[in-house]
Amino acid sequence: MNEHSDELLSAVREIRDLVRLLAEPVVAERDRKLRAELRGIVGRSARSAKAVLMMDGSRTQRDIHRQAGINEGQLSTLVKQLKKCQLLTANDNPTLAISVPHNFFETGEENA
């Protein structure tokens, strides 16, 4: 890419991030029930939380296992529970069906 394209791409990414920030309260309200289920499934496990936040469709289950440091069996069970509650999409790689902020499991708020 040339310099102009790089600048344009950077500006578009900044706009996207700002829109996400502004939309977060509306998204949280819409997804309140699903987010509560997600918190219930993950519980207080930091490794499960890290694994869930990595479920963006770009990583295989094995990649998530390695990068999050979560036990393979625990991850497999987590994925099955998320699928059962329709919190994962039907992609080859684990992909959350709802969006959550990067600090979702840190806040402890029900509607965060």
VMD Tcl script that builds the backbone (N, CA, C; Angstrom):
set m [mol new atoms 336]
animate dup $m
set s [atomselect $m all]
$s set {name element resname resid chain x y z} {
  {N N MET 1 A 0.836 -1.185 0.000}
  {CA C MET 1 A 0.000 0.000 0.000}
  {C C MET 1 A 0.876 1.242 0.000}
  {N N ASN 2 A 0.330 2.299 -0.565}
  {CA C ASN 2 A 1.095 3.541 -0.532}
  {C C ASN 2 A 0.770 4.315 0.742}
  {N N GLU 3 A 1.480 5.395 0.945}
  {CA C GLU 3 A 1.351 6.174 2.181}
  {C C GLU 3 A -0.062 6.708 2.359}
  {N N HIS 4 A -0.680 7.175 1.280}
  {CA C HIS 4 A -2.041 7.715 1.359}
  {C C HIS 4 A -3.031 6.634 1.809}
  {N N SER 5 A -2.896 5.446 1.268}
  {CA C SER 5 A -3.781 4.340 1.637}
  {C C SER 5 A -3.607 3.971 3.107}
  {N N ASP 6 A -2.381 3.978 3.579}
  {CA C ASP 6 A -2.103 3.675 4.979}
  {C C ASP 6 A -2.756 4.694 5.906}
  {N N GLU 7 A -2.660 5.967 5.537}
  {CA C GLU 7 A -3.281 7.023 6.339}
  {C C GLU 7 A -4.795 6.880 6.349}
  {N N LEU 8 A -5.364 6.580 5.200}
  {CA C LEU 8 A -6.808 6.409 5.085}
  {C C LEU 8 A -7.275 5.213 5.914}
  {N N LEU 9 A -6.568 4.121 5.840}
  {CA C LEU 9 A -6.908 2.937 6.611}
  {C C LEU 9 A -6.828 3.217 8.107}
  {N N SER 10 A -5.821 3.941 8.513}
  {CA C SER 10 A -5.665 4.308 9.917}
  {C C SER 10 A -6.832 5.174 10.385}
  {N N ALA 11 A -7.235 6.128 9.573}
  {CA C ALA 11 A -8.366 7.001 9.925}
  {C C ALA 11 A -9.659 6.207 10.022}
  {N N VAL 12 A -9.871 5.290 9.109}
  {CA C VAL 12 A -11.081 4.457 9.135}
  {C C VAL 12 A -11.102 3.603 10.401}
  {N N ARG 13 A -9.976 3.061 10.786}
  {CA C ARG 13 A -9.906 2.254 12.015}
  {C C ARG 13 A -10.222 3.099 13.248}
  {N N GLU 14 A -9.727 4.336 13.280}
  {CA C GLU 14 A -10.017 5.234 14.398}
  {C C GLU 14 A -11.513 5.531 14.470}
  {N N ILE 15 A -12.134 5.768 13.327}
  {CA C ILE 15 A -13.577 6.030 13.276}
  {C C ILE 15 A -14.344 4.811 13.761}
  {N N ARG 16 A -13.942 3.634 13.310}
  {CA C ARG 16 A -14.590 2.398 13.750}
  {C C ARG 16 A -14.514 2.252 15.262}
  {N N ASP 17 A -13.355 2.504 15.833}
  {CA C ASP 17 A -13.179 2.390 17.282}
  {C C ASP 17 A -14.051 3.388 18.035}
  {N N LEU 18 A -14.177 4.588 17.509}
  {CA C LEU 18 A -15.039 5.597 18.141}
  {C C LEU 18 A -16.511 5.202 18.065}
  {N N VAL 19 A -16.929 4.663 16.940}
  {CA C VAL 19 A -18.322 4.216 16.793}
  {C C VAL 19 A -18.612 3.082 17.770}
  {N N ARG 20 A -17.691 2.153 17.906}
  {CA C ARG 20 A -17.867 1.059 18.868}
  {C C ARG 20 A -17.999 1.596 20.289}
  {N N LEU 21 A -17.179 2.568 20.636}
  {CA C LEU 21 A -17.226 3.165 21.963}
  {C C LEU 21 A -18.570 3.834 22.213}
  {N N LEU 22 A -19.055 4.565 21.241}
  {CA C LEU 22 A -20.347 5.242 21.375}
  {C C LEU 22 A -21.517 4.258 21.408}
  {N N ALA 23 A -21.413 3.174 20.687}
  {CA C ALA 23 A -22.498 2.203 20.595}
  {C C ALA 23 A -22.530 1.222 21.760}
  {N N GLU 24 A -21.477 1.139 22.536}
  {CA C GLU 24 A -21.374 0.123 23.585}
  {C C GLU 24 A -22.574 0.096 24.536}
  {N N PRO 25 A -23.079 1.219 25.057}
  {CA C PRO 25 A -24.235 1.146 25.957}
  {C C PRO 25 A -25.477 0.527 25.292}
  {N N VAL 26 A -25.712 0.829 24.040}
  {CA C VAL 26 A -26.855 0.273 23.315}
  {C C VAL 26 A -26.654 -1.220 23.085}
  {N N VAL 27 A -25.454 -1.601 22.715}
  {CA C VAL 27 A -25.136 -3.014 22.498}
  {C C VAL 27 A -25.283 -3.792 23.813}
  {N N ALA 28 A -24.812 -3.204 24.906}
  {CA C ALA 28 A -24.900 -3.869 26.207}
  {C C ALA 28 A -26.355 -4.123 26.588}
  {N N GLU 29 A -27.209 -3.153 26.357}
  {CA C GLU 29 A -28.633 -3.322 26.681}
  {C C GLU 29 A -29.250 -4.424 25.828}
  {N N ARG 30 A -28.947 -4.412 24.540}
  {CA C ARG 30 A -29.490 -5.413 23.627}
  {C C ARG 30 A -29.042 -6.826 24.016}
  {N N ASP 31 A -27.794 -6.954 24.420}
  {CA C ASP 31 A -27.207 -8.268 24.696}
  {C C ASP 31 A -27.165 -8.616 26.181}
  {N N ARG 32 A -27.931 -7.911 27.007}
  {CA C ARG 32 A -27.866 -8.097 28.461}
  {C C ARG 32 A -28.012 -9.562 28.880}
  {N N LYS 33 A -29.022 -10.246 28.386}
  {CA C LYS 33 A -29.258 -11.638 28.786}
  {C C LYS 33 A -28.103 -12.538 28.344}
  {N N LEU 34 A -27.650 -12.379 27.112}
  {CA C LEU 34 A -26.561 -13.210 26.611}
  {C C LEU 34 A -25.264 -12.926 27.363}
  {N N ARG 35 A -25.027 -11.669 27.693}
  {CA C ARG 35 A -23.825 -11.326 28.453}
  {C C ARG 35 A -23.872 -11.928 29.853}
  {N N ALA 36 A -25.053 -11.958 30.456}
  {CA C ALA 36 A -25.197 -12.575 31.777}
  {C C ALA 36 A -24.901 -14.068 31.689}
  {N N GLU 37 A -25.392 -14.721 30.629}
  {CA C GLU 37 A -25.100 -16.147 30.428}
  {C C GLU 37 A -23.601 -16.366 30.232}
  {N N LEU 38 A -22.974 -15.490 29.477}
  {CA C LEU 38 A -21.536 -15.593 29.228}
  {C C LEU 38 A -20.759 -15.487 30.538}
  {N N ARG 39 A -21.121 -14.528 31.366}
  {CA C ARG 39 A -20.460 -14.386 32.675}
  {C C ARG 39 A -20.661 -15.643 33.527}
  {N N GLY 40 A -21.865 -16.201 33.481}
  {CA C GLY 40 A -22.152 -17.404 34.254}
  {C C GLY 40 A -21.323 -18.597 33.810}
  {N N ILE 41 A -21.136 -18.738 32.523}
  {CA C ILE 41 A -20.355 -19.852 31.980}
  {C C ILE 41 A -18.877 -19.688 32.318}
  {N N VAL 42 A -18.351 -18.490 32.123}
  {CA C VAL 42 A -16.917 -18.246 32.348}
  {C C VAL 42 A -16.596 -18.243 33.837}
  {N N GLY 43 A -17.498 -17.717 34.640}
  {CA C GLY 43 A -17.252 -17.641 36.078}
  {C C GLY 43 A -16.094 -16.725 36.393}
  {N N ARG 44 A -15.259 -17.128 37.335}
  {CA C ARG 44 A -14.128 -16.288 37.757}
  {C C ARG 44 A -12.793 -16.738 37.178}
  {N N SER 45 A -12.843 -17.653 36.249}
  {CA C SER 45 A -11.619 -18.185 35.649}
  {C C SER 45 A -10.976 -17.166 34.706}
  {N N ALA 46 A -9.797 -16.712 35.072}
  {CA C ALA 46 A -9.076 -15.744 34.243}
  {C C ALA 46 A -8.686 -16.364 32.902}
  {N N ARG 47 A -8.341 -17.637 32.906}
  {CA C ARG 47 A -7.943 -18.292 31.649}
  {C C ARG 47 A -9.138 -18.477 30.730}
  {N N SER 48 A -10.289 -18.817 31.296}
  {CA C SER 48 A -11.499 -18.936 30.473}
  {C C SER 48 A -11.881 -17.581 29.896}
  {N N ALA 49 A -11.775 -16.543 30.711}
  {CA C ALA 49 A -12.085 -15.189 30.244}
  {C C ALA 49 A -11.155 -14.798 29.100}
  {N N LYS 50 A -9.874 -15.071 29.269}
  {CA C LYS 50 A -8.905 -14.748 28.224}
  {C C LYS 50 A -9.228 -15.531 26.948}
  {N N ALA 51 A -9.575 -16.803 27.103}
  {CA C ALA 51 A -9.906 -17.637 25.952}
  {C C ALA 51 A -11.127 -17.088 25.217}
  {N N VAL 52 A -12.164 -16.710 25.963}
  {CA C VAL 52 A -13.384 -16.189 25.342}
  {C C VAL 52 A -13.088 -14.908 24.569}
  {N N LEU 53 A -12.284 -14.040 25.141}
  {CA C LEU 53 A -11.957 -12.787 24.462}
  {C C LEU 53 A -11.143 -13.018 23.195}
  {N N MET 54 A -10.523 -14.181 23.076}
  {CA C MET 54 A -9.748 -14.510 21.880}
  {C C MET 54 A -10.615 -15.151 20.790}
  {N N MET 55 A -11.871 -15.431 21.104}
  {CA C MET 55 A -12.766 -16.109 20.165}
  {C C MET 55 A -13.355 -15.112 19.171}
  {N N ASP 56 A -12.517 -14.683 18.242}
  {CA C ASP 56 A -12.937 -13.714 17.237}
  {C C ASP 56 A -12.966 -14.317 15.832}
  {N N GLY 57 A -12.796 -15.626 15.757}
  {CA C GLY 57 A -12.828 -16.311 14.466}
  {C C GLY 57 A -11.489 -16.398 13.769}
  {N N SER 58 A -10.476 -15.714 14.296}
  {CA C SER 58 A -9.170 -15.722 13.638}
  {C C SER 58 A -8.254 -16.823 14.163}
  {N N ARG 59 A -8.666 -17.494 15.241}
  {CA C ARG 59 A -7.818 -18.525 15.854}
  {C C ARG 59 A -8.569 -19.851 15.945}
  {N N THR 60 A -7.822 -20.923 15.798}
  {CA C THR 60 A -8.401 -22.238 16.007}
  {C C THR 60 A -8.499 -22.492 17.515}
  {N N GLN 61 A -9.217 -23.524 17.860}
  {CA C GLN 61 A -9.320 -23.888 19.269}
  {C C GLN 61 A -7.936 -24.221 19.838}
  {N N ARG 62 A -7.117 -24.865 19.061}
  {CA C ARG 62 A -5.763 -25.207 19.493}
  {C C ARG 62 A -4.926 -23.937 19.739}
  {N N ASP 63 A -5.075 -22.945 18.857}
  {CA C ASP 63 A -4.360 -21.677 19.053}
  {C C ASP 63 A -4.791 -20.999 20.352}
  {N N ILE 64 A -6.089 -20.998 20.597}
  {CA C ILE 64 A -6.615 -20.381 21.818}
  {C C ILE 64 A -6.074 -21.118 23.040}
  {N N HIS 65 A -6.066 -22.427 22.984}
  {CA C HIS 65 A -5.529 -23.248 24.078}
  {C C HIS 65 A -4.095 -22.844 24.391}
  {N N ARG 66 A -3.290 -22.729 23.370}
  {CA C ARG 66 A -1.872 -22.393 23.562}
  {C C ARG 66 A -1.689 -20.961 24.066}
  {N N GLN 67 A -2.386 -20.020 23.462}
  {CA C GLN 67 A -2.176 -18.606 23.779}
  {C C GLN 67 A -2.805 -18.196 25.109}
  {N N ALA 68 A -3.918 -18.809 25.466}
  {CA C ALA 68 A -4.602 -18.444 26.713}
  {C C ALA 68 A -4.080 -19.248 27.900}
  {N N GLY 69 A -3.368 -20.336 27.608}
  {CA C GLY 69 A -2.854 -21.169 28.687}
  {C C GLY 69 A -3.935 -21.968 29.387}
  {N N ILE 70 A -5.023 -22.237 28.685}
  {CA C ILE 70 A -6.145 -22.983 29.250}
  {C C ILE 70 A -6.019 -24.457 28.885}
  {N N ASN 71 A -6.399 -25.324 29.778}
  {CA C ASN 71 A -6.385 -26.766 29.561}
  {C C ASN 71 A -7.281 -27.108 28.368}
  {N N GLU 72 A -6.830 -28.040 27.520}
  {CA C GLU 72 A -7.599 -28.416 26.325}
  {C C GLU 72 A -9.000 -28.913 26.657}
  {N N GLY 73 A -9.105 -29.737 27.684}
  {CA C GLY 73 A -10.410 -30.254 28.088}
  {C C GLY 73 A -11.325 -29.151 28.596}
  {N N GLN 74 A -10.749 -28.238 29.365}
  {CA C GLN 74 A -11.529 -27.115 29.883}
  {C C GLN 74 A -12.017 -26.232 28.734}
  {N N LEU 75 A -11.146 -26.001 27.753}
  {CA C LEU 75 A -11.525 -25.195 26.597}
  {C C LEU 75 A -12.613 -25.892 25.786}
  {N N SER 76 A -12.482 -27.182 25.592}
  {CA C SER 76 A -13.486 -27.937 24.846}
  {C C SER 76 A -14.848 -27.847 25.533}
  {N N THR 77 A -14.860 -27.998 26.848}
  {CA C THR 77 A -16.106 -27.885 27.608}
  {C C THR 77 A -16.675 -26.477 27.494}
  {N N LEU 78 A -15.812 -25.482 27.585}
  {CA C LEU 78 A -16.232 -24.083 27.470}
  {C C LEU 78 A -16.882 -23.838 26.108}
  {N N VAL 79 A -16.248 -24.306 25.045}
  {CA C VAL 79 A -16.784 -24.123 23.692}
  {C C VAL 79 A -18.145 -24.806 23.570}
  {N N LYS 80 A -18.284 -26.016 24.098}
  {CA C LYS 80 A -19.570 -26.728 24.041}
  {C C LYS 80 A -20.653 -25.959 24.774}
  {N N GLN 81 A -20.336 -25.416 25.951}
  {CA C GLN 81 A -21.320 -24.645 26.714}
  {C C GLN 81 A -21.720 -23.379 25.965}
  {N N LEU 82 A -20.756 -22.709 25.367}
  {CA C LEU 82 A -21.051 -21.492 24.622}
  {C C LEU 82 A -21.922 -21.789 23.402}
  {N N LYS 83 A -21.644 -22.892 22.723}
  {CA C LYS 83 A -22.463 -23.288 21.575}
  {C C LYS 83 A -23.883 -23.613 22.012}
  {N N LYS 84 A -24.009 -24.327 23.119}
  {CA C LYS 84 A -25.323 -24.722 23.631}
  {C C LYS 84 A -26.193 -23.504 23.931}
  {N N CYS 85 A -25.573 -22.439 24.414}
  {CA C CYS 85 A -26.297 -21.204 24.743}
  {C C CYS 85 A -26.340 -20.232 23.568}
  {N N GLN 86 A -25.908 -20.683 22.404}
  {CA C GLN 86 A -25.888 -19.884 21.177}
  {C C GLN 86 A -25.043 -18.614 21.326}
  {N N LEU 87 A -23.947 -18.750 22.060}
  {CA C LEU 87 A -23.019 -17.636 22.231}
  {C C LEU 87 A -21.859 -17.706 21.248}
  {N N LEU 88 A -21.812 -18.780 20.450}
  {CA C LEU 88 A -20.813 -18.904 19.385}
  {C C LEU 88 A -21.534 -19.030 18.057}
  {N N THR 89 A -20.952 -18.460 17.021}
  {CA C THR 89 A -21.519 -18.603 15.689}
  {C C THR 89 A -21.087 -19.938 15.104}
  {N N ALA 90 A -21.656 -20.292 13.984}
  {CA C ALA 90 A -21.383 -21.593 13.361}
  {C C ALA 90 A -20.186 -21.527 12.416}
  {N N ASN 91 A -19.105 -20.916 12.850}
  {CA C ASN 91 A -17.870 -20.854 12.061}
  {C C ASN 91 A -16.974 -22.026 12.417}
  {N N ASP 92 A -15.951 -22.271 11.583}
  {CA C ASP 92 A -14.984 -23.325 11.878}
  {C C ASP 92 A -14.200 -22.995 13.140}
  {N N ASN 93 A -13.783 -21.741 13.275}
  {CA C ASN 93 A -13.045 -21.297 14.456}
  {C C ASN 93 A -14.014 -20.646 15.439}
  {N N PRO 94 A -13.777 -20.820 16.749}
  {CA C PRO 94 A -14.678 -20.223 17.734}
  {C C PRO 94 A -14.822 -18.712 17.537}
  {N N THR 95 A -16.083 -18.271 17.418}
  {CA C THR 95 A -16.389 -16.867 17.193}
  {C C THR 95 A -17.572 -16.469 18.063}
  {N N LEU 96 A -17.350 -15.526 18.973}
  {CA C LEU 96 A -18.445 -15.062 19.823}
  {C C LEU 96 A -19.558 -14.476 18.974}
  {N N ALA 97 A -20.794 -14.768 19.360}
  {CA C ALA 97 A -21.956 -14.264 18.634}
  {C C ALA 97 A -22.329 -12.852 19.077}
  {N N ILE 98 A -21.778 -12.408 20.189}
  {CA C ILE 98 A -22.038 -11.055 20.682}
  {C C ILE 98 A -20.705 -10.341 20.851}
  {N N SER 99 A -20.758 -9.027 20.849}
  {CA C SER 99 A -19.520 -8.287 21.076}
  {C C SER 99 A -19.433 -7.912 22.547}
  {N N VAL 100 A -18.236 -7.986 23.075}
  {CA C VAL 100 A -17.985 -7.579 24.457}
  {C C VAL 100 A -16.715 -6.733 24.476}
  {N N PRO 101 A -16.666 -5.738 25.350}
  {CA C PRO 101 A -15.451 -4.930 25.436}
  {C C PRO 101 A -14.294 -5.744 26.004}
  {N N HIS 102 A -13.082 -5.310 25.737}
  {CA C HIS 102 A -11.894 -6.052 26.178}
  {C C HIS 102 A -11.816 -6.184 27.696}
  {N N ASN 103 A -12.481 -5.303 28.431}
  {CA C ASN 103 A -12.452 -5.372 29.900}
  {C C ASN 103 A -13.738 -5.960 30.476}
  {N N PHE 104 A -14.493 -6.657 29.683}
  {CA C PHE 104 A -15.796 -7.189 30.078}
  {C C PHE 104 A -15.740 -8.011 31.366}
  {N N PHE 105 A -14.770 -8.883 31.487}
  {CA C PHE 105 A -14.691 -9.756 32.665}
  {C C PHE 105 A -14.036 -9.075 33.849}
  {N N GLU 106 A -13.402 -7.955 33.640}
  {CA C GLU 106 A -12.755 -7.208 34.712}
  {C C GLU 106 A -13.726 -6.311 35.469}
  {N N THR 107 A -14.749 -5.821 34.768}
  {CA C THR 107 A -15.640 -4.820 35.352}
  {C C THR 107 A -16.565 -5.394 36.406}
  {N N GLY 108 A -17.059 -6.609 36.189}
  {CA C GLY 108 A -17.961 -7.216 37.155}
  {C C GLY 108 A -19.352 -6.611 37.137}
  {N N GLU 109 A -19.629 -5.695 36.199}
  {CA C GLU 109 A -20.952 -5.097 36.099}
  {C C GLU 109 A -21.821 -5.987 35.232}
  {N N GLU 110 A -23.088 -6.098 35.602}
  {CA C GLU 110 A -24.000 -6.947 34.838}
  {C C GLU 110 A -24.286 -6.404 33.449}
  {N N ASN 111 A -24.308 -5.103 33.292}
  {CA C ASN 111 A -24.630 -4.568 31.980}
  {C C ASN 111 A -23.423 -3.969 31.278}
  {N N ALA 112 A -22.251 -4.372 31.697}
  {CA C ALA 112 A -21.036 -3.868 31.035}
  {C C ALA 112 A -20.772 -4.648 29.784}
}
mol reanalyze $m
mol bondsrecalc $m
mol representation Tube
mol addrep $m
